[in-house]
Amino acid sequence: QFNIYTGTGAEYVHRFRADPKNRPVLLSCDIHDWMQGWIYAFDHPYYAVTDAKGRFRITSVPSDKHRLVVRQPDGGYTSQHTVHVIAGKTSRLEIRITRDQLKGI
């Protein structure tokens, strides 16, 4: 967990290292408990955040079989999927997450 009070107009810079277990770092606020976020630090450039409709695109992925990990940390959801990437082609994957798969949301 990571929490630094900076006050109004102040700035704090922190450098995160990639976690070999790919665990997120929780950002939180001691004053406003509803204010939180997650940081993932990777040692590679292949990641994405979904748009408002839940879609994402990861570009320039090398051809091969890859493991895609999907996480929704507030809901405690994690799933892993195998994606076969072929140069010059789009790989599509549809993942449906139900409310029952999420904890406390």
N, C-alpha and C positions, 0 to 999 in steps of 0.2 A: 504494500500500500504506500502511496506517495501523497503527502499533504504538506505544502509550504504556504504560510501566510505571507503575502507580499504587501497588503494594504493598497489603498487607492493610488493608482499611477505608478506603482513600483513594478519592478521586473525581476524575474528569477530565471536563470537558464540552467538546465540540467541535461546531461548527455546520458542516454540509456544504452545499455549493451544488449545485444541479442541474447535471449535466454534459450539454451539448447533444448529445453522442454516446451518452448513456445507458450509459456504462461504469460497472461496479460498483467499489466501493472494497473491497479485501481487508483484513479485520481479522485480525491474527495475534498469536501470542505467541512471544517469543524463547525462553522457557523451556520451553514445552510445544508442540512443533511440530504436534501433532494438533489444537490449539485454534485454530479459525479460523471466520470468518463473512464474510458479504458485506453491504455497504450499498449500496442504490440510492437516489439522491436525484433526485426528479422535480419538475418545475415544474407538476404537475397531481395531482389526487387519485385517479387511476384506475389502481390496481394491486392485486394480491392475492398472498398466499402460499397454496399448496395445503395442504389438510388431510391427515390420515394416509392417506386413500384417493386423494389426488391431485386432489381436487375444489376448485374455487374459484368465487367469485361476486364480480363487480364491479358495484356498484349506482350508480344515478343517472347513467349514461352518456348523453349527449345523442344523440338520433336522428341517425344519419348512418352512413357507411361508415368504419370504424376499423381501424387496424393493431394487432394484438395480437402482442406479442413474448413468447415463452416462453424462459426461460433456466434452465439447471441448471449454474451456473458450475464446480462441482467436476468435473463430467463434460465440460466444454467444449461443452455443447449449447446451441444457439440456433436458434430457428425463428420465422418470421413468418407470420401468418395474417390474412386480411381477414374482418372480422365486420360484418355489416349489422345495426345496432341500430334497432329500431322502437319508438316510445314505447308504454309499457304492455305490451310483449311481452317474453318471455324469449328470448334468442338462445342457442342451444346449439352447442357446438363440442367435438368429441372429438378429442383429440390423443394418439397412442400413441407412446411413446418406447421403443425397444428397447435392450437392453444394448449391442448393437453400435454404437449411435449415441453412446454415452458412452465417453469416454476415461479409462482408469485407474480405473474404479469397479468 
